[in-house]
Amino acid sequence: MAWLVLLVAGLFEVGWAFCLKASNGFSRPWPTVGFGAFMFVSVYLLAVAMRSLPLGTAYAVWTGIGAVGAVVVGVAALGESADIRRLACAGLIVAGIVGLKLVSPH
């Protein structure tokens, strides 16, 4: 269950990153509110997952999901570059997340 909570926390991290971009430096109120809400939920769920997952594993997976998710959202919704080198680097992050899951004692 902790892994599922961590996955959802990572998805909320993607949400706050998107809202942060959309807030235009906190100059747009609704994306700024969304940023705060998504961030709160993301960190709360991370804390819940850390009740049973090791700190280093949970934090690395959470940030990895957020980073890769932000790349995907950037490419899909914001027209950011889908250069193969960029996507390969995101793939390395995914490999790291999978590796941490495989060697985790939980």
N, C-alpha and C positions, 0 to 999 in steps of 0.2 A: 504494500500500500504506500510506503514511503516513496518508492520510485515513481508511482503515479502522481503523487502530490508534488514531487520534484519536477516532473514533466510539466504539469499545469503551472507551477511557479515560473518555469522557464518560458512558457507561452505568454504569461502575463508580463514577463520581462520584455518580450518582443513588443507587446502592446504599449508599454510605457516608452520604449525607445521610439516607436512610431509617433506617439503623441508628442514626445519631446521635439522631434523634427517638425511636426505639424504646428507646434506652438510658436514657431518662429522666434525663438529666444524668450519665451514666456510672454510674448506680446499679444497672443490670441487667447482669450479666456477659456473657451471650452476645451481645446486641446491641452491647456495647462491643467485644468481640473482632471481631465482624463489621465494625464501623466501622473498626477498625485494618487489617484485612485488605483490605477494599474500598479504603480510602484508599491503602494501599501500592501495590496493583496499579494503581489509577487514576493516581497520580503517576508510577509507573514507565513505564506506557504513554504518558503525556504526554511524558516525557523521550525515549522512543524515537521518537515522532512528530516531536519537535523536532529530531531529527538532520537532517531534510530540509525541515521546514516553518519559516517565519519565526516567531519568538517571539510577536509580537503577534497574528498570525493564529491560531496554535495555541492560545495561552492564551485568547483571546477565544472561540473555537469551543468549547473544552473547558468553560469556565465557562458558556457559553450552553446547551450540551447538558445540563449539570448543572442549571442553573436551570429550564429548560423541563421537563426530566424530573421534577424535584422537584415542580413544579406539577402535572403529570399524575398522578404517584403520589399526591400529596396529595389531589387531587380523587377519583381512582379508588379508593384504598385507605384513606384516612383521613377521608373525608367532608368535606374542606375545600370552601370556596366555589367554585362554578363560575360566578361572576358574569361576565357578558359583558365587562365592562371589564377584569377580571383576565385573562381568556383573550385579549383583544385585545392586552394588554401582552405576554403570552407570545408572541403571534404576531409582534410587533415584534422580539422577540429572535430568533425563527426567521428573519425577514427579514434581520436583521443577519448571522446565521450564513451564510445562502445568499449574501448579498452578498460576504462575505469569501472564501468559496469561489470565487465567480465571478471575483474580481479577483486571486486568489492566483496567483503565477507557477508553482506546482507542481501 
